[in-house]
Amino acid sequence: MNDIIKYGRNFMAISNIIEANCHKHWLLQLFLSSKKELNIEINGKHIACSAILVNMDTQHTFNAEGEPHFTMLVDPTTDLGCVMRGLLKGQPFYIFPGEKINVMQPAFKNVLEQKSHDAILSFAQSITFQFDYSNMKIFSDRVIKVLNHLDDCVHEVEFHQIKYFSKKIGLSESRLAHLFKEETGIPLKSYIVLHKLQRVYESIFNGENITTAALNVGFNSSSHFAYTNKMMTGMSATNIIRDSEFLKVF
């Protein structure tokens, strides 16, 4: 069973059925075990730990092996994402120290024992408080405008193209793409695809079927969405959605 929470532009889940093939994406991803060490490989190497943060554009595989785990997919342009990138310092992963695990893991086990929606939501929110936001990187006004336009955009294909943002911001397409990549670490074209995936899942959370949600956001077909999703998550969208309960959107 998957309990999924959308937290701004980030997604969180508690699951014992995750089995993700080798993949990479432009999100940061946190994994936390409830008991034994994680069964995770990063860049082909098994990493022994109970809690880890995987950098964006980093190949990894994960198998829950039937044990409950907590995972969080974090948009690197969010406040939380900026703080996490500071911890990673450009490295492929960051292993959480014992003092953090000693706080997060007992809290997670308590949630599993309570099995209530309120407990899950409270725990998910508490994870974001485990990070120091005092030295958070601030983006330039132009990059912030791109992010705001994406947050406010409607589904039409026109609003998911670099030329649209180029006109809105007043920079050439090449200059805007360079600026966005320089500040966020993500190619703007890739971030737009990521945004479209987020929009599809938002629509599915609101009751739309996969095909309608994918076409409305601008994917050429449901199979195009399925391929993109598989490449970026290592799992099929159908498997993610099946046996999932969507608790709340913050």
Long-range contacts (C-beta under 8 A, 24 or more apart in sequence): 1-243, 1-244, 1-245, 2-240, 2-243, 2-244, 2-245, 3-120, 3-244, 3-245, 3-247, 4-205, 4-244, 4-245, 4-246, 4-247, 5-120, 5-121, 5-124, 5-246, 5-247, 5-248, 5-249, 5-250, 6-201, 6-202, 6-205, 6-246, 6-248, 6-249, 6-250, 7-124, 7-125, 7-128, 7-250, 8-75, 8-78, 8-250, 9-75, 9-77, 9-78, 9-151, 9-198, 10-72, 10-73, 10-74, 10-75, 10-78, 10-80, 10-81, 11-72, 11-73, 11-198, 11-201, 12-70, 12-71, 12-72, 12-73, 12-124, 12-127, 13-70, 13-71, 13-72, 14-68, 14-69, 14-70, 14-111, 14-112, 14-120, 15-64, 15-68, 15-69, 15-71, 16-64, 16-66, 16-67, 16-68, 16-69, 17-64, 17-66, 17-243, 18-62, 18-63, 18-64, 18-69, 18-71, 18-235, 19-62, 19-63, 19-64, 19-235, 20-60, 20-61, 20-62, 20-63, 20-233, 20-234, 20-235, 21-61, 21-234, 21-235, 22-59, 22-60, 22-61, 22-234, 23-59, 23-60, 23-61, 23-230, 23-231, 23-232, 23-233, 23-234, 24-56, 24-57, 24-58, 24-59, 24-60, 24-232, 25-56, 25-57, 25-73, 25-194, 25-232, 25-233, 26-56, 26-57, 26-76, 26-186, 26-187, 26-190, 26-191, 26-194, 26-232, 27-56, 27-73, 27-74, 27-75, 27-76, 27-194, 27-232, 28-53, 28-54, 28-55, 28-56, 28-73, 28-74, 28-75, 28-76, 28-81, 28-84, 28-85, 28-88, 29-53, 29-54, 29-60, 29-71, 29-72, 29-73, 29-74, 30-54, 30-70, 30-71, 30-72, 30-74, 30-84, 30-127, 31-62, 31-69, 31-70, 31-71, 32-69, 32-70, 32-71, 32-104, 32-105, 32-108, 32-127, 33-67, 33-69, 33-105, 34-67, 34-68, 34-69, 34-70, 34-105, 34-108, 34-109, 34-112, 35-67, 36-67, 38-62, 38-69, 39-63, 39-64, 39-65, 42-92, 42-93, 43-92, 47-93, 47-95, 49-95, 49-96, 50-96, 50-101, 50-105, 51-95, 51-96, 51-100, 51-101, 51-104, 51-105, 52-93, 52-94, 52-95, 52-96, 53-84, 53-87, 53-88, 53-93, 53-94, 53-96, 54-92, 54-93, 55-85, 55-88, 55-90, 55-91, 55-92, 55-93, 55-94, 56-185, 56-186, 58-92, 58-93, 61-234, 62-234, 68-108, 68-112, 70-108, 70-123, 70-127, 72-124, 72-127, 75-194, 75-198, 76-184, 76-185, 76-186, 77-139, 77-143, 77-147, 77-184, 77-186, 77-191, 79-133, 79-136, 80-128, 80-131, 82-136, 82-137, 83-131, 83-132, 83-133, 83-136, 84-131, 85-137, 85-185, 86-135, 86-136, 86-137, 87-131, 100-130, 103-130, 104-130, 117-247, 117-248, 120-247, 121-247, 121-248, 125-250, 139-183, 139-184, 140-179, 140-183, 142-169, 142-171, 142-176, 142-179, 143-179, 143-180, 143-183, 143-184, 145-169, 146-176, 146-180, 146-188, 150-191, 150-192, 150-195, 155-199, 155-216, 155-217, 155-218, 156-218, 157-218, 160-192, 160-195, 160-196, 160-217, 160-218, 161-192, 162-188, 162-189, 162-192, 193-228, 194-232, 197-225, 197-228, 197-229, 197-232, 200-225, 200-229, 200-237, 202-249, 204-241, 205-246, 205-249, 210-237, 210-238, 210-241
